[in-house]
Amino acid sequence: MTTKPAVTKWPAMLAKHRVESRILVLFLVLLVAGCAFAKAASEVLEGDTLAVDRAILLGLRQPDNLAVPIGPSWLPEAMADLTALGSVTVLTIITALAAGYLIAERKPAIAAFTVAAVGSGAALGALLKWIYARARPDIVEQLVGHHSASFPSGHSMNSAVVYLTLAVLVARSSQDPAARRYLISVAIALTLTIGFSRVYLGVHWPTDVAAGWAVGGTWAALCSLVARSLQARHKIEDPD
């Protein structure tokens, strides 16, 4: 009686996670390209990012009244609702609910890792704000309140950390590549929408948001790689 050789799980794991990894990499490449374009455009105009920042903010307001954003009358309220999805309160609730679900699924190590990834990402964002201490835009009326420095955008960075990290975590529990692509794509779209809302509402310079996306997306990708490594070494539970 012949014994079949043991088959390693690594090829299956790599194939399964290839879709979400590619999407995350593509997302980061696009962000880097966008930042490079903004830098190049600013050098052409005035040699700094302020020219591009001002042009974008002013372009989103009525020329004859900078207190009124462009678009239909319902859009500012809708943007205020969307921007709340990146607030500390909402992201904390979502993270707590996700952690609670993982604990109920008897995966406490993944739950603890998720909380640690989100918390450390938020701490990094606060540190960067303290280091750069950039003032908020003052050339247009700010349509929602704020309580911290401008660079990088905390809403943009924290939403990237939370939504992308949770999307990758949930996607790994699905066997369907289309479902995994959908989850990651929705998380990216939500992160981009929240960031745009910050500029539309006049509380962030566009470069603040771009920086928040870049740092948050990089942090989410790094946490995903660390989680995968820990799962391969059986330090935390496999999401399957």
C-alpha positions as CSV (number, residue, x, y, z in Angstrom):
1,M,0.0,0.0,0.0
2,T,1.5,3.3,-1.1
3,T,1.4,6.4,1.0
4,K,0.6,9.6,-0.7
5,P,3.2,12.3,0.0
6,A,2.0,15.2,2.2
7,V,1.0,18.2,0.2
8,T,2.0,21.5,1.6
9,K,-0.8,24.1,2.1
10,W,1.4,27.0,0.9
11,P,0.4,26.8,-2.8
12,A,-3.3,26.8,-1.9
13,M,-2.9,29.7,0.5
14,L,-1.0,31.7,-2.0
15,A,-3.5,31.1,-4.8
16,K,-6.4,31.9,-2.5
17,H,-5.0,35.2,-1.3
18,R,-3.5,36.3,-4.7
19,V,-6.7,38.2,-5.7
20,E,-6.9,40.5,-2.7
21,S,-3.2,41.0,-2.6
22,R,-3.1,42.1,-6.2
23,I,-6.0,44.6,-5.6
24,L,-4.2,46.0,-2.6
25,V,-1.0,46.4,-4.5
26,L,-2.8,48.0,-7.4
27,F,-4.5,50.4,-5.0
28,L,-1.1,51.4,-3.5
29,V,0.5,51.8,-6.9
30,L,-2.4,54.2,-8.0
31,L,-1.9,56.2,-4.8
32,V,1.8,56.6,-5.4
33,A,1.1,57.6,-9.0
34,G,-1.5,60.1,-7.8
35,C,0.9,61.6,-5.2
36,A,3.7,61.8,-7.8
37,F,1.3,63.5,-10.3
38,A,0.2,66.1,-7.6
39,K,3.8,66.8,-6.8
40,A,4.8,67.3,-10.5
41,A,1.7,69.4,-11.2
42,S,2.5,71.6,-8.2
43,E,6.1,72.1,-9.4
44,V,4.8,73.2,-12.8
45,L,2.4,75.7,-11.3
46,E,4.3,77.2,-8.4
47,G,6.9,74.7,-7.1
48,D,4.8,73.5,-4.1
49,T,1.7,71.6,-3.3
50,L,-0.2,74.7,-2.1
51,A,-1.1,75.8,-5.6
52,V,-2.7,72.4,-6.5
53,D,-4.4,72.3,-3.1
54,R,-5.9,75.7,-3.5
55,A,-7.0,75.1,-7.1
56,I,-8.9,71.9,-6.1
57,L,-10.6,73.4,-3.1
58,L,-11.7,76.5,-5.0
59,G,-12.8,74.3,-7.9
60,L,-15.2,72.6,-5.6
61,R,-16.9,75.8,-4.6
62,Q,-19.2,78.3,-6.4
63,P,-17.0,81.0,-7.9
64,D,-19.3,83.8,-6.7
65,N,-19.8,82.3,-3.2
66,L,-17.0,80.2,-1.7
67,A,-19.2,79.2,1.2
68,V,-21.4,77.1,-1.2
69,P,-19.9,73.9,-2.7
70,I,-20.7,72.8,-6.3
71,G,-23.4,70.3,-7.0
72,P,-27.0,69.8,-6.1
73,S,-28.4,71.2,-2.8
74,W,-28.6,67.8,-1.2
75,L,-24.9,66.9,-1.9
76,P,-23.3,68.7,1.1
77,E,-25.6,66.9,3.6
78,A,-24.9,63.6,1.9
79,M,-21.1,64.3,2.0
80,A,-21.4,65.1,5.7
81,D,-23.2,61.8,6.3
82,L,-20.5,59.9,4.3
83,T,-17.6,61.6,6.1
84,A,-19.0,60.4,9.4
85,L,-18.2,56.8,8.3
86,G,-14.5,57.7,8.8
87,S,-15.0,59.3,12.2
88,V,-13.3,57.9,15.3
89,T,-16.6,57.0,16.8
90,V,-18.0,55.0,13.8
91,L,-14.6,53.2,13.1
92,T,-14.3,52.3,16.8
93,I,-17.8,50.8,16.8
94,I,-17.1,48.9,13.6
95,T,-13.9,47.5,14.9
96,A,-15.5,46.5,18.2
97,L,-18.3,44.7,16.4
98,A,-15.8,42.9,14.2
99,A,-13.7,41.9,17.2
100,G,-16.9,40.7,19.0
101,Y,-17.9,38.6,16.0
102,L,-14.4,37.0,15.8
103,I,-14.5,36.2,19.5
104,A,-18.0,34.6,19.0
105,E,-16.4,32.6,16.2
106,R,-13.8,31.4,18.8
107,K,-11.0,33.3,17.1
108,P,-9.7,35.5,19.9
109,A,-6.2,35.9,18.6
110,I,-7.4,37.3,15.3
111,A,-9.7,39.6,17.2
112,A,-6.9,40.9,19.3
113,F,-4.7,41.3,16.2
114,T,-7.4,43.3,14.5
115,V,-7.8,45.6,17.4
116,A,-4.1,46.1,17.7
117,A,-3.7,46.8,14.0
118,V,-6.4,49.4,14.0
119,G,-5.3,51.0,17.3
120,S,-1.6,51.2,16.3
121,G,-2.6,52.7,12.9
122,A,-4.6,55.4,14.6
123,A,-1.7,56.1,16.9
124,L,0.6,56.5,13.9
125,G,-1.8,59.0,12.3
126,A,-2.0,61.0,15.5
127,L,1.9,61.0,15.7
128,L,2.2,62.3,12.1
129,K,-0.4,65.0,12.8
130,W,1.7,66.1,15.8
131,I,4.9,66.1,13.8
132,Y,3.7,68.1,10.8
133,A,1.1,70.3,12.6
134,R,-0.3,71.6,9.4
135,A,-3.1,74.2,9.6
136,R,-6.5,73.4,8.2
137,P,-7.6,75.1,4.9
138,D,-8.8,78.7,5.4
139,I,-9.6,79.7,1.9
140,V,-13.1,78.2,1.9
141,E,-15.8,77.8,4.6
142,Q,-15.5,74.5,6.5
143,L,-18.8,72.7,6.5
144,V,-18.1,70.3,9.4
145,G,-16.1,70.6,12.6
146,H,-12.6,69.3,13.3
147,H,-10.4,68.9,16.4
148,S,-6.9,68.2,15.2
149,A,-4.2,69.2,12.7
150,S,-4.6,68.7,9.0
151,F,-1.8,66.5,7.8
152,P,-2.4,63.6,7.2
153,S,-6.2,63.3,7.1
154,G,-7.2,61.1,10.0
155,H,-10.5,60.1,8.4
156,S,-8.8,59.0,5.2
157,M,-6.0,57.1,6.9
158,N,-8.1,55.5,9.6
159,S,-10.9,54.4,7.1
160,A,-8.2,52.8,4.9
161,V,-6.8,51.0,8.0
162,V,-10.1,49.8,9.2
163,Y,-12.1,49.0,6.1
164,L,-9.2,47.5,4.1
165,T,-8.0,45.4,7.0
166,L,-11.5,44.1,7.8
167,A,-12.3,43.5,4.1
168,V,-9.1,41.4,3.6
169,L,-9.9,39.4,6.8
170,V,-13.5,38.7,5.7
171,A,-12.4,38.0,2.1
172,R,-10.1,35.2,3.3
173,S,-13.1,33.3,4.6
174,S,-14.6,33.1,1.1
175,Q,-13.8,30.5,-1.5
176,D,-15.2,32.6,-4.3
177,P,-12.7,34.9,-6.1
178,A,-15.5,37.2,-7.3
179,A,-16.8,37.7,-3.7
180,R,-13.2,38.5,-2.5
181,R,-12.8,41.0,-5.3
182,Y,-16.1,42.6,-4.4
183,L,-15.3,43.0,-0.7
184,I,-11.9,44.6,-1.4
185,S,-13.3,46.8,-4.1
186,V,-16.1,48.0,-1.8
187,A,-13.6,48.8,1.0
188,I,-11.4,50.8,-1.4
189,A,-14.4,52.7,-2.8
190,L,-15.6,53.5,0.7
191,T,-12.2,54.7,1.7
192,L,-11.8,56.9,-1.4
193,T,-15.3,58.4,-0.9
194,I,-14.6,59.3,2.7
195,G,-11.4,61.0,1.7
196,F,-13.1,63.0,-1.1
197,S,-15.8,64.1,1.3
198,R,-13.1,65.7,3.5
199,V,-11.9,67.9,0.6
200,Y,-15.4,68.6,-0.6
201,L,-16.4,69.8,2.9
202,G,-13.3,72.1,3.0
203,V,-11.7,70.6,6.2
204,H,-8.7,69.1,4.5
205,W,-6.2,70.0,1.7
206,P,-6.2,67.4,-1.0
207,T,-2.6,66.4,-0.2
208,D,-3.7,65.7,3.4
209,V,-6.2,63.1,2.0
210,A,-3.7,61.6,-0.5
211,A,-1.2,61.2,2.4
212,G,-3.8,59.6,4.6
213,W,-4.8,57.1,1.8
214,A,-1.1,56.2,1.2
215,V,-0.2,55.7,4.8
216,G,-3.5,53.9,5.7
217,G,-3.3,51.6,2.7
218,T,0.3,50.8,3.3
219,W,-0.5,50.0,7.0
220,A,-3.4,47.8,6.0
221,A,-1.3,45.9,3.5
222,L,1.5,45.5,6.1
223,C,-0.9,44.2,8.7
224,S,-2.3,41.7,6.2
225,L,1.1,40.3,5.5
226,V,1.9,40.1,9.2
227,A,-1.4,38.3,9.9
228,R,-0.7,35.9,7.0
229,S,2.7,35.1,8.4
230,L,1.3,34.6,11.9
231,Q,-1.4,32.3,10.6
232,A,1.2,30.2,8.6
233,R,3.1,29.7,11.9
234,H,-0.1,28.9,13.7
235,K,0.3,31.9,16.1
236,I,-3.2,33.1,15.3
237,E,-6.2,31.3,14.0
238,D,-6.7,30.8,10.2
239,P,-9.8,32.6,9.1
240,D,-11.0,29.4,7.4
